[in-house]
């Protein structure tokens, strides 16, 4: 699945991804980033990821920067 980084809260180590397929933003944790660091991400970066059930709903895992 693909989406864009909508918001990053780097001090807390997480952020949110927006997609065309969902009305809700998708949570991601910095531990689920592949080959990237949360401090290097910027809003509107396009990412690819997988969805997984988290403690508070769906969350993005295996997040990879596309561009």
MOPAC internal coordinates of N, CA, C and O (Angstrom, degrees):
PM7 1SCF
backbone

  N    0.0000 0     0.00 0     0.00 0    0    0    0
  C    1.4431 1     0.00 0     0.00 0    1    0    0
  C    1.5308 1   107.89 1     0.00 0    2    1    0
  O    1.2310 1   120.43 1   -32.62 1    3    2    1
  N    1.3370 1   116.78 1   147.38 1    3    2    1
  C    1.4529 1   121.03 1   178.23 1    5    3    2
  C    1.5179 1   111.02 1  -118.86 1    6    5    3
  O    1.2310 1   121.30 1   -25.63 1    7    6    5
  N    1.3180 1   115.12 1   154.37 1    7    6    5
  C    1.4516 1   121.35 1   177.25 1    9    7    6
  C    1.5144 1   110.09 1  -164.99 1   10    9    7
  O    1.2310 1   121.09 1     4.93 1   11   10    9
  N    1.3436 1   115.52 1  -175.07 1   11   10    9
  C    1.4564 1   121.79 1   179.00 1   13   11   10
  C    1.5202 1   109.05 1  -120.37 1   14   13   11
  O    1.2310 1   121.27 1   -34.92 1   15   14   13
  N    1.3200 1   115.18 1   145.08 1   15   14   13
  C    1.4534 1   119.84 1   173.47 1   17   15   14
  C    1.5286 1   107.27 1   -66.54 1   18   17   15
  O    1.2310 1   120.59 1   -57.78 1   19   18   17
  N    1.3153 1   116.48 1   122.22 1   19   18   17
  C    1.4632 1   120.25 1  -178.99 1   21   19   18
  C    1.5243 1   110.71 1   -95.95 1   22   21   19
  O    1.2310 1   120.92 1   135.92 1   23   22   21
  N    1.3450 1   115.85 1   -44.08 1   23   22   21
  C    1.4588 1   119.89 1  -177.12 1   25   23   22
  C    1.5181 1   108.81 1  -149.46 1   26   25   23
  O    1.2310 1   120.90 1   -38.74 1   27   26   25
  N    1.3456 1   115.88 1   141.26 1   27   26   25
  C    1.4569 1   121.82 1   178.63 1   29   27   26
  C    1.5237 1   108.02 1  -124.61 1   30   29   27
  O    1.2310 1   121.00 1   -49.32 1   31   30   29
  N    1.3081 1   115.70 1   130.68 1   31   30   29
  C    1.4600 1   122.21 1   173.92 1   33   31   30
  C    1.5208 1   105.81 1  -117.55 1   34   33   31
  O    1.2310 1   121.31 1  -103.54 1   35   34   33
  N    1.3356 1   115.09 1    76.46 1   35   34   33
  C    1.4636 1   121.06 1  -170.78 1   37   35   34
  C    1.5216 1   112.49 1   -63.24 1   38   37   35
  O    1.2310 1   119.78 1   146.85 1   39   38   37
  N    1.3251 1   118.03 1   -33.15 1   39   38   37
  C    1.4636 1   121.16 1   179.00 1   41   39   38
  C    1.5144 1   113.09 1   -61.66 1   42   41   39
  O    1.2310 1   120.60 1   152.89 1   43   42   41
  N    1.3186 1   116.46 1   -27.11 1   43   42   41
  C    1.4626 1   121.43 1   178.77 1   45   43   42
  C    1.5202 1   112.13 1  -103.97 1   46   45   43
  O    1.2310 1   120.46 1   171.76 1   47   46   45
  N    1.3509 1   116.73 1    -8.24 1   47   46   45
  C    1.4525 1   120.29 1   173.92 1   49   47   46
  C    1.5194 1   116.39 1    82.43 1   50   49   47
  O    1.2310 1   120.32 1  -152.69 1   51   50   49
  N    1.3299 1   117.00 1    27.31 1   51   50   49
  C    1.4626 1   118.54 1   177.05 1   53   51   50
  C    1.5196 1   110.75 1  -148.66 1   54   53   51
  O    1.2310 1   121.63 1    -4.99 1   55   54   53
  N    1.3159 1   114.49 1   175.01 1   55   54   53
  C    1.4506 1   120.88 1   178.65 1   57   55   54
  C    1.5098 1   110.84 1  -164.63 1   58   57   55
  O    1.2310 1   121.15 1    10.25 1   59   58   57
  N    1.3282 1   115.41 1  -169.75 1   59   58   57
  C    1.4594 1   121.22 1  -177.67 1   61   59   58
  C    1.5213 1   110.30 1  -135.66 1   62   61   59
  O    1.2310 1   121.45 1   -34.92 1   63   62   61
  N    1.3202 1   114.84 1   145.08 1   63   62   61
  C    1.4552 1   123.32 1   179.43 1   65   63   62
  C    1.5232 1   107.77 1  -116.19 1   66   65   63
  O    1.2310 1   120.75 1   -40.30 1   67   66   65
  N    1.3226 1   116.17 1   139.70 1   67   66   65
  C    1.4565 1   121.01 1   175.25 1   69   67   66
  C    1.5266 1   108.92 1  -109.61 1   70   69   67
  O    1.2310 1   120.52 1   -35.54 1   71   70   69
  N    1.3273 1   116.61 1   144.46 1   71   70   69
  C    1.4604 1   121.26 1   178.61 1   73   71   70
  C    1.5223 1   109.67 1  -134.21 1   74   73   71
  O    1.2310 1   121.15 1   -18.77 1   75   74   73
  N    1.3241 1   115.40 1   161.23 1   75   74   73
  C    1.4648 1   120.07 1   176.11 1   77   75   74
  C    1.5242 1   111.03 1   -74.97 1   78   77   75
  O    1.2310 1   120.34 1   157.51 1   79   78   77
  N    1.3292 1   116.96 1   -22.49 1   79   78   77
  C    1.4581 1   121.23 1  -175.86 1   81   79   78
  C    1.5232 1   113.89 1   -81.04 1   82   81   79
  O    1.2310 1   119.75 1   164.40 1   83   82   81
  N    1.3308 1   118.07 1   -15.60 1   83   82   81
  C    1.4574 1   120.55 1  -173.84 1   85   83   82
  C    1.5193 1   111.22 1  -133.08 1   86   85   83
  O    1.2310 1   121.02 1   -36.71 1   87   86   85
  N    1.3260 1   115.66 1   143.29 1   87   86   85
  C    1.4634 1   121.23 1   175.32 1   89   87   86
  C    1.5245 1   111.11 1   -77.80 1   90   89   87
  O    1.2310 1   120.61 1   156.12 1   91   90   89
  N    1.3302 1   116.43 1   -23.88 1   91   90   89
  C    1.4575 1   121.34 1  -177.32 1   93   91   90
  C    1.5224 1   110.55 1   -95.81 1   94   93   91
  O    1.2310 1   121.07 1   -35.55 1   95   94   93
  N    1.3244 1   115.56 1   144.45 1   95   94   93
  C    1.4589 1   120.62 1   173.76 1   97   95   94
  C    1.5175 1   108.46 1   -73.28 1   98   97   95
  O    1.2310 1   120.74 1   -30.22 1   99   98   97
  N    1.3278 1   116.18 1   149.78 1   99   98   97
  C    1.4615 1   121.78 1  -176.21 1  101   99   98
  C    1.5213 1   109.14 1  -108.32 1  102  101   99
  O    1.2310 1   121.25 1   -54.20 1  103  102  101
  N    1.3109 1   115.21 1   125.80 1  103  102  101
  C    1.4626 1   123.10 1  -179.74 1  105  103  102
  C    1.5252 1   110.80 1   -71.00 1  106  105  103
  O    1.2310 1   120.08 1   -36.37 1  107  106  105
  N    1.3463 1   117.45 1   143.63 1  107  106  105
  C    1.4521 1   121.21 1   168.13 1  109  107  106
  C    1.5233 1   109.15 1  -139.99 1  110  109  107
  O    1.2310 1   120.80 1   -32.23 1  111  110  109
  N    1.3149 1   116.08 1   147.77 1  111  110  109
  C    1.4605 1   122.59 1   177.17 1  113  111  110
  C    1.5203 1   108.27 1  -108.03 1  114  113  111
  O    1.2310 1   120.58 1   -30.82 1  115  114  113
  N    1.3191 1   116.50 1   149.18 1  115  114  113
  C    1.4724 1   120.37 1  -177.40 1  117  115  114
  C    1.5186 1   112.71 1   -58.28 1  118  117  115
  O    1.2310 1   119.94 1   154.48 1  119  118  117
  N    1.3166 1   117.72 1   -25.52 1  119  118  117
  C    1.4717 1   120.21 1   178.89 1  121  119  118
  C    1.5232 1   112.24 1   -69.72 1  122  121  119
  O    1.2310 1   120.22 1   165.67 1  123  122  121
  N    1.3350 1   117.19 1   -14.33 1  123  122  121
  C    1.4685 1   121.29 1   179.16 1  125  123  122
  C    1.5188 1   113.37 1   -97.47 1  126  125  123
  O    1.2310 1   120.11 1  -171.98 1  127  126  125
  N    1.3354 1   117.39 1     8.02 1  127  126  125
  C    1.4640 1   121.34 1   176.29 1  129  127  126
  C    1.5185 1   109.48 1   -84.43 1  130  129  127
  O    1.2310 1   120.79 1   -45.59 1  131  130  129
  N    1.3196 1   116.09 1   134.41 1  131  130  129
  C    1.4607 1   121.55 1   175.94 1  133  131  130
  C    1.5218 1   108.34 1  -105.85 1  134  133  131
  O    1.2310 1   120.81 1   -48.39 1  135  134  133
  N    1.3212 1   116.05 1   131.61 1  135  134  133
  C    1.4661 1   122.44 1   173.82 1  137  135  134
  C    1.5280 1   113.41 1    57.24 1  138  137  135
  O    1.2310 1   119.54 1  -154.14 1  139  138  137
  N    1.3086 1   118.49 1    25.86 1  139  138  137
  C    1.4541 1   121.77 1   178.47 1  141  139  138
  C    1.5184 1   108.84 1  -152.83 1  142  141  139
  O    1.2310 1   121.07 1   -21.15 1  143  142  141
  N    1.3231 1   115.55 1   158.85 1  143  142  141
  C    1.4572 1   122.43 1   178.38 1  145  143  142
  C    1.5230 1   107.96 1  -116.13 1  146  145  143
  O    1.2310 1   120.26 1   -37.47 1  147  146  145
  N    1.3076 1   117.11 1   142.53 1  147  146  145
  C    1.4642 1   120.16 1  -176.47 1  149  147  146
  C    1.5297 1   111.56 1   -60.55 1  150  149  147
  O    1.2310 1   120.05 1   150.52 1  151  150  149
  N    1.3320 1   117.51 1   -29.48 1  151  150  149
  C    1.4638 1   120.46 1   179.55 1  153  151  150
  C    1.5311 1   112.48 1   -70.15 1  154  153  151
  O    1.2310 1   120.16 1   163.06 1  155  154  153
  N    1.3321 1   117.31 1   -16.94 1  155  154  153
  C    1.4660 1   121.39 1   179.81 1  157  155  154
  C    1.5264 1   112.90 1   -96.37 1  158  157  155
  O    1.2310 1   119.91 1   173.81 1  159  158  157
  N    1.3251 1   117.78 1    -6.19 1  159  158  157
  C    1.4636 1   121.00 1  -179.83 1  161  159  158
  C    1.5219 1   110.94 1   -82.26 1  162  161  159
  O    1.2310 1   121.03 1   -30.50 1  163  162  161
  N    1.3131 1   115.64 1   149.50 1  163  162  161
  C    1.4591 1   121.82 1   174.13 1  165  163  162
  C    1.5290 1   107.99 1  -130.54 1  166  165  163
  O    1.2310 1   121.28 1   -22.63 1  167  166  165
  N    1.3180 1   115.16 1   157.37 1  167  166  165
  C    1.4585 1   119.64 1   177.81 1  169  167  166
  C    1.5214 1   110.20 1   -61.63 1  170  169  167
  O    1.2310 1   120.81 1   -32.14 1  171  170  169
  N    1.3094 1   116.06 1   147.86 1  171  170  169
  C    1.4719 1   126.10 1  -178.46 1  173  171  170
  C    1.5237 1   113.70 1    77.31 1  174  173  171
  O    1.2310 1   119.54 1  -175.01 1  175  174  173
  N    1.3450 1   118.48 1     4.99 1  175  174  173
  C    1.4535 1   121.14 1   173.21 1  177  175  174
  C    1.5244 1   108.00 1   -67.44 1  178  177  175
  O    1.2310 1   120.19 1   -45.85 1  179  178  177
  N    1.3218 1   117.24 1   134.15 1  179  178  177
  C    1.4617 1   121.01 1   178.84 1  181  179  178
  C    1.5188 1   108.72 1   -86.31 1  182  181  179
  O    1.2310 1   121.55 1   -48.73 1  183  182  181
  N    1.3319 1   114.64 1   131.27 1  183  182  181
  C    1.4634 1   121.01 1  -177.93 1  185  183  182
  C    1.5212 1   110.58 1  -130.38 1  186  185  183
  O    1.2310 1   121.71 1   -21.30 1  187  186  185
  N    1.3149 1   114.33 1   158.70 1  187  186  185
  C    1.4587 1   122.22 1   173.62 1  189  187  186
  C    1.5162 1   105.95 1  -117.39 1  190  189  187
  O    1.2310 1   120.36 1   -36.59 1  191  190  189
  N    1.3435 1   116.91 1   143.41 1  191  190  189
  C    1.4599 1   120.03 1  -175.38 1  193  191  190
  C    1.5233 1   110.71 1  -159.16 1  194  193  191
  O    1.2310 1   121.53 1   -10.09 1  195  194  193
  N    1.3237 1   114.68 1   169.91 1  195  194  193
  C    1.4555 1   122.26 1   173.09 1  197  195  194
  C    1.5218 1   107.87 1  -113.65 1  198  197  195
  O    1.2310 1   120.55 1   -28.16 1  199  198  197
  N    1.3257 1   116.55 1   151.84 1  199  198  197
  C    1.4620 1   121.20 1   177.15 1  201  199  198
  C    1.5157 1   110.37 1   -96.52 1  202  201  199
  O    1.2310 1   121.50 1   -36.40 1  203  202  201
  N    1.3232 1   114.73 1   143.60 1  203  202  201
  C    1.4643 1   121.23 1   178.91 1  205  203  202
  C    1.5216 1   107.26 1  -143.76 1  206  205  203
  O    1.2310 1   120.20 1   -30.28 1  207  206  205
  N    1.3148 1   117.23 1   149.72 1  207  206  205
  C    1.4573 1   120.62 1   175.27 1  209  207  206
  C    1.5169 1   109.18 1   -73.21 1  210  209  207
  O    1.2310 1   120.77 1   -55.44 1  211  210  209
  N    1.3344 1   116.13 1   124.56 1  211  210  209
  C    1.4578 1   122.28 1   177.31 1  213  211  210
  C    1.5164 1   110.01 1  -108.32 1  214  213  211
  O    1.2310 1   120.78 1     7.55 1  215  214  213
  N    1.3146 1   116.11 1  -172.45 1  215  214  213
  C    1.4652 1   120.25 1  -178.46 1  217  215  214
  C    1.5201 1   112.59 1   -69.97 1  218  217  215
  O    1.2310 1   120.10 1   155.08 1  219  218  217
  N    1.3369 1   117.41 1   -24.92 1  219  218  217
  C    1.4689 1   120.60 1  -178.86 1  221  219  218
  C    1.5183 1   112.06 1  -121.62 1  222  221  219
  O    1.2310 1   120.33 1  -152.28 1  223  222  221
  N    1.3137 1   116.98 1    27.72 1  223  222  221
  C    1.4644 1   120.47 1  -179.05 1  225  223  222
  C    1.5120 1   111.06 1   120.07 1  226  225  223
  O    1.2310 1   120.79 1    20.73 1  227  226  225
  N    1.3123 1   116.09 1  -159.27 1  227  226  225
  C    1.4599 1   121.11 1  -178.82 1  229  227  226
  C    1.5226 1   110.24 1   -71.04 1  230  229  227
  O    1.2310 1   120.87 1   -35.60 1  231  230  229
  N    1.3361 1   115.94 1   144.40 1  231  230  229
  C    1.4583 1   120.86 1   173.41 1  233  231  230
  C    1.5127 1   109.81 1  -141.35 1  234  233  231
  O    1.2310 1   121.27 1   -25.66 1  235  234  233
  N    1.3228 1   115.18 1   154.34 1  235  234  233
  C    1.4638 1   121.77 1  -178.39 1  237  235  234
  C    1.5263 1   109.68 1   -86.01 1  238  237  235
  O    1.2310 1   121.08 1   -45.44 1  239  238  237
  N    1.3317 1   115.54 1   134.56 1  239  238  237
  C    1.4651 1   121.91 1   175.60 1  241  239  238
  C    1.5281 1   107.94 1  -129.27 1  242  241  239
  O    1.2310 1   120.85 1   -16.61 1  243  242  241
  N    1.3214 1   115.97 1   163.39 1  243  242  241
  C    1.4612 1   121.36 1  -178.20 1  245  243  242
  C    1.5311 1   111.07 1    52.20 1  246  245  243
  O    1.2310 1   121.01 1  -132.14 1  247  246  245
  N    1.3206 1   115.67 1    47.86 1  247  246  245
  C    1.4532 1   122.06 1  -177.91 1  249  247  246
  C    1.5287 1   109.80 1   -76.85 1  250  249  247
  O    1.2310 1   120.76 1   -57.52 1  251  250  249
  N    1.3336 1   116.15 1   122.48 1  251  250  249
  C    1.4516 1   122.76 1  -178.38 1  253  251  250
  C    1.5237 1   109.52 1  -123.98 1  254  253  251
  O    1.2310 1   120.16 1   -47.33 1  255  254  253
  N    1.3352 1   117.30 1   132.67 1  255  254  253
  C    1.4616 1   121.64 1   178.23 1  257  255  254
  C    1.5349 1   109.07 1   -73.33 1  258  257  255
  O    1.2310 1   120.83 1   -51.53 1  259  258  257
  N    1.3340 1   116.01 1   128.47 1  259  258  257
  C    1.4683 1   122.22 1   177.00 1  261  259  258
  C    1.5219 1   108.67 1   -94.13 1  262  261  259
  O    1.2310 1   120.29 1   130.19 1  263  262  261
  N    1.3257 1   117.05 1   -49.81 1  263  262  261
  C    1.4742 1   123.17 1   174.90 1  265  263  262
  C    1.4929 1   110.56 1  -165.75 1  266  265  263
  O    1.2310 1   120.10 1   180.00 1  267  266  265

